[in-house]
């Protein structure tokens, strides 16, 4: 979310460093397909973006080179049983399956899945 809005976002500079690395081809972003819906939902409902801005956002999201991956449902269940929402568990399950770290600014994710999730503030640029 920090890639799309600056007001009130903590650790935005760190997030933009990651974005720059992504645009430079230095890293790959993997995520569940519903991430696009989450972003549009937050921009529309919480941030109250206009229809034109939302349409532009939708186009931008469709043009990303993100790898959209469906998580393994048994791994989602595993992480949900440990206290994550099923939605958050999807991100952990995908990172776990790919053998990569999940970078997040969500403290609960780090607390529950610290062996997979790393706090955005702790990412070395």
C-alpha positions as CSV (number, residue, x, y, z in Angstrom):
1,X,0.0,0.0,0.0
2,X,2.9,2.3,0.7
3,X,3.8,2.3,-3.0
4,X,0.5,4.0,-3.8
5,X,0.0,6.6,-1.1
6,X,2.4,8.7,1.0
7,X,0.2,10.4,3.6
8,X,0.3,8.8,7.0
9,X,2.3,5.8,5.9
10,X,5.2,4.8,8.2
11,X,8.3,3.3,6.7
12,X,7.4,4.7,3.3
13,X,11.0,5.5,2.4
14,X,12.0,1.9,3.0
15,X,9.0,0.7,0.9
16,X,10.0,3.0,-1.9
17,X,13.6,1.5,-1.8
18,X,12.1,-1.9,-2.3
19,X,9.9,-0.6,-5.1
20,X,13.0,0.9,-6.8
21,X,14.8,-2.5,-6.5
22,X,11.7,-4.2,-8.0
23,X,11.6,-1.7,-10.9
24,X,15.3,-2.2,-11.5
25,X,14.7,-5.9,-11.8
26,X,16.7,-6.8,-8.7
27,X,13.8,-8.6,-7.1
28,X,10.5,-10.4,-7.9
29,X,7.2,-9.8,-6.1
30,X,5.0,-12.8,-5.5
31,X,1.5,-12.4,-4.1
32,X,-1.9,-13.9,-4.0
33,X,-4.2,-12.6,-6.8
34,X,-6.6,-11.0,-4.3
35,X,-3.9,-8.4,-3.5
36,X,-5.2,-6.3,-6.4
37,X,-8.7,-6.3,-4.9
38,X,-7.3,-5.4,-1.4
39,X,-5.4,-2.4,-2.9
40,X,-8.4,-1.1,-4.9
41,X,-10.7,-1.6,-1.9
42,X,-8.4,0.4,0.5
43,X,-7.9,3.1,-2.1
44,X,-11.6,3.4,-2.7
45,X,-13.1,3.0,0.7
46,X,-10.5,4.2,3.2
47,X,-8.6,6.7,1.1
48,X,-11.8,7.8,-0.9
49,X,-10.0,8.0,-4.3
50,X,-12.1,9.2,-7.2
51,X,-13.3,6.8,-9.9
52,X,-10.7,8.1,-12.3
53,X,-7.9,7.5,-9.8
54,X,-9.2,4.0,-9.1
55,X,-9.4,3.2,-12.8
56,X,-5.8,4.4,-13.2
57,X,-4.8,2.3,-10.2
58,X,-6.5,-0.8,-11.7
59,X,-4.6,-0.4,-14.9
60,X,-1.3,0.0,-13.0
61,X,-2.0,-3.2,-11.1
62,X,-2.9,-5.1,-14.2
63,X,0.4,-4.0,-15.8
64,X,2.7,-5.1,-12.9
65,X,5.1,-7.9,-13.4
66,X,4.0,-9.4,-10.1
67,X,3.8,-13.2,-10.0
68,X,0.3,-14.0,-8.9
69,X,0.3,-17.3,-7.0
70,X,-2.6,-19.2,-5.4
71,X,-1.4,-20.4,-1.9
72,X,-1.7,-23.9,-0.8
73,X,-4.9,-24.1,1.3
74,X,-3.5,-26.5,3.9
75,X,-0.6,-24.1,4.6
76,X,-3.1,-21.2,4.8
77,X,-5.1,-23.4,7.4
78,X,-1.8,-24.0,9.3
79,X,-1.0,-20.3,9.6
80,X,-4.7,-19.4,10.4
81,X,-4.6,-21.9,13.2
82,X,-1.7,-19.9,14.6
83,X,-3.7,-16.8,14.8
84,X,-3.4,-15.1,11.4
85,X,-6.4,-14.2,9.3
86,X,-6.8,-16.5,6.3
87,X,-5.9,-13.5,4.1
88,X,-2.7,-12.8,6.0
89,X,-1.9,-16.5,6.1
90,X,-2.0,-16.5,2.3
91,X,1.0,-14.3,2.1
92,X,3.0,-16.4,4.6
93,X,2.0,-19.6,2.8
94,X,3.3,-18.2,-0.5
95,X,6.5,-17.0,1.0
96,X,7.0,-20.3,2.7
97,X,6.4,-22.3,-0.4
98,X,8.8,-20.1,-2.4
99,X,11.4,-20.2,0.3
100,X,11.6,-16.4,0.5
101,X,11.0,-13.9,3.2
102,X,7.8,-12.0,3.5
103,X,8.5,-8.3,4.0
104,X,5.7,-6.6,5.9
105,X,4.9,-3.7,8.1
106,X,2.3,-5.8,10.0
107,X,3.7,-6.5,13.4
108,X,1.3,-9.4,14.0
109,X,2.6,-11.2,10.9
110,X,6.1,-10.9,12.2
111,X,5.1,-12.0,15.7
112,X,3.3,-15.2,14.4
113,X,5.6,-16.1,11.5
114,X,8.9,-14.6,12.4
115,X,10.8,-17.4,10.7
116,X,9.3,-16.3,7.4
117,X,8.2,-12.7,7.9
118,X,10.6,-9.8,8.4
119,X,9.6,-6.3,9.5
120,X,9.9,-3.7,6.8
121,X,11.9,-1.5,9.2
122,X,14.5,-4.3,9.5
123,X,15.1,-4.8,5.7
124,X,18.6,-3.8,4.7
125,X,18.6,-1.6,1.7
